[in-house]
Amino acid sequence: MMPTIFIALFGAAAIWFGVRVFQTSSMVRSALSLLGAMAAIGGMFLAMEAEFLGVLQLMMMATEMSIMAIFMVMYMMDPGGLGQMDMSHQQREALAAGIVATLLAVAVALLVNWGTVAKEVDSTTVQLRALGIEIMERSMLLFETVGVTILVSMIAAIAVAVAREPKR
């Protein structure tokens, strides 16, 4: 019962943050709202006991949104939203598409026969263990290299964006 409650709460938070992405005129607040939506989806994975996917979602999205916010501050004309930029375009079409997509998702959720739910999951799954060994052994150097490269690019982007004062 508790996982279902948490899935519902995280799902509602993801939808709320997703709506907030389009309701703000600030690119930075929009990026942070998107981060909130993605973190809520990561929380849903964790509530469904898919720990690997949940942690992966949280780590990847936190890094991606941080990088996106940094580049937005560097390159956008009005990243703080002080110029009252309107971020909503084609409102009627977007509303119609949203209603159709919602009705379709609810119809699929209610009308499709999803089969029986497993009462217990076998913890000695060979495929899952093999995936873990693959990630932690052979691919670990690749993951570490990519992580350091992303960190260096973030630091370089900040260094390029900082205005230098002229020497007197």
C-alpha positions in Angstrom: 0.0 0.0 0.0 2.8 2.5 0.9 4.6 2.1 -2.5 1.3 3.0 -4.2 0.9 6.1 -2.1 4.5 7.2 -2.8 4.1 6.5 -6.6 0.9 8.6 -6.6 2.6 11.5 -4.7 5.7 11.5 -6.8 3.5 11.3 -10.0 1.4 14.3 -8.9 4.6 16.2 -8.1 6.1 15.3 -11.5 2.9 16.6 -13.2 2.9 19.8 -11.1 6.5 20.5 -11.8 6.0 19.8 -15.5 3.2 22.3 -15.6 5.4 24.9 -13.7 8.0 24.6 -16.4 5.7 26.4 -18.8 4.2 28.9 -16.3 7.3 30.8 -15.5 9.0 33.5 -17.6 12.5 32.7 -16.1 14.6 30.1 -17.9 16.4 29.2 -14.7 13.2 28.6 -12.8 12.0 26.6 -15.8 15.1 24.5 -15.6 14.7 24.0 -11.9 11.1 23.0 -12.3 12.1 20.5 -15.0 14.7 19.2 -12.5 11.9 18.8 -9.9 9.8 16.9 -12.4 12.7 14.5 -13.3 13.5 14.1 -9.6 9.9 13.1 -8.9 10.1 10.5 -11.7 13.3 9.2 -10.1 11.4 9.0 -6.8 8.7 7.0 -8.6 11.3 4.5 -9.8 12.6 4.2 -6.2 9.1 3.7 -4.9 8.7 0.9 -7.5 11.8 -0.7 -6.1 13.8 -0.1 -9.2 16.7 1.4 -7.3 19.2 1.4 -10.2 16.9 3.3 -12.5 15.8 5.7 -9.7 19.3 6.6 -8.7 20.4 6.8 -12.4 17.5 9.1 -13.2 18.4 11.4 -10.2 22.1 11.5 -11.0 21.7 12.1 -14.7 19.0 14.7 -14.5 20.7 16.7 -11.7 23.8 16.9 -13.9 21.9 17.6 -17.1 19.8 20.3 -15.5 22.8 22.0 -13.8 24.6 22.1 -17.1 21.5 23.4 -18.9 21.0 26.2 -16.3 24.6 27.2 -16.6 24.4 27.5 -20.4 21.1 29.3 -20.2 22.5 31.9 -17.9 25.5 32.3 -20.3 23.7 32.5 -23.6 20.1 33.5 -23.0 19.1 37.2 -23.4 16.9 37.2 -20.3 17.6 34.1 -18.2 16.1 35.6 -15.0 12.8 36.4 -16.6 12.9 40.1 -15.7 11.9 41.2 -19.2 8.5 39.4 -18.8 9.1 37.1 -21.8 6.1 35.0 -22.6 7.1 31.3 -22.7 3.8 30.0 -23.8 3.2 29.6 -27.6 0.3 28.1 -29.4 -1.8 27.8 -26.3 -5.0 26.3 -27.9 -3.1 23.7 -29.8 -1.0 22.8 -26.8 -4.1 22.5 -24.6 -5.9 20.3 -27.2 -2.8 18.1 -27.5 -2.5 17.8 -23.8 -6.2 16.8 -23.4 -5.9 14.2 -26.2 -2.7 12.8 -24.7 -4.2 12.6 -21.2 -7.4 10.9 -22.4 -5.3 8.4 -24.5 -3.0 7.6 -21.5 -6.0 7.1 -19.2 -7.7 4.9 -21.8 -4.6 2.8 -22.2 -4.1 2.5 -18.4 -7.7 1.4 -17.9 -8.5 -0.7 -20.9 -5.3 -2.7 -21.5 -5.1 -6.1 -19.9 -1.7 -5.8 -18.0 -1.7 -9.4 -16.8 -1.2 -10.6 -13.2 1.1 -8.9 -10.8 3.9 -11.0 -9.4 3.6 -11.6 -5.7 7.4 -12.1 -5.2 10.4 -11.4 -7.4 13.2 -13.9 -7.5 16.3 -12.2 -6.0 18.7 -14.5 -7.8 18.0 -13.1 -11.2 21.1 -13.9 -13.3 20.5 -11.2 -15.9 20.3 -8.4 -13.4 23.5 -9.6 -11.7 25.3 -9.8 -15.0 24.2 -6.3 -15.8 25.6 -5.1 -12.5 28.9 -6.8 -13.1 29.2 -5.4 -16.6 28.6 -1.8 -15.3 30.9 -2.1 -12.3 33.8 -3.9 -14.0 34.4 -3.2 -17.7 32.4 0.0 -18.1 33.5 1.7 -14.9 36.4 3.5 -16.5 34.2 4.8 -19.2 31.6 6.1 -16.6 34.4 7.8 -14.5 35.9 9.4 -17.6 32.6 10.7 -18.8 31.9 12.1 -15.3 35.2 13.9 -15.1 34.8 15.3 -18.7 31.3 16.7 -17.8 32.7 18.3 -14.6 35.6 19.9 -16.6 33.2 21.2 -19.2 31.0 22.7 -16.5 34.0 24.4 -14.9 35.2 25.6 -18.3 31.7 27.0 -19.2 31.6 29.0 -16.0 35.2 30.3 -16.5 34.3 31.4 -20.0 31.1 33.1 -18.9 32.7 35.1 -16.0 33.4 38.7 -17.1 37.0 39.6 -16.4 37.7 43.1 -15.0 40.2 45.1 -16.9 43.5 45.6 -15.1 44.2 49.2 -13.9 
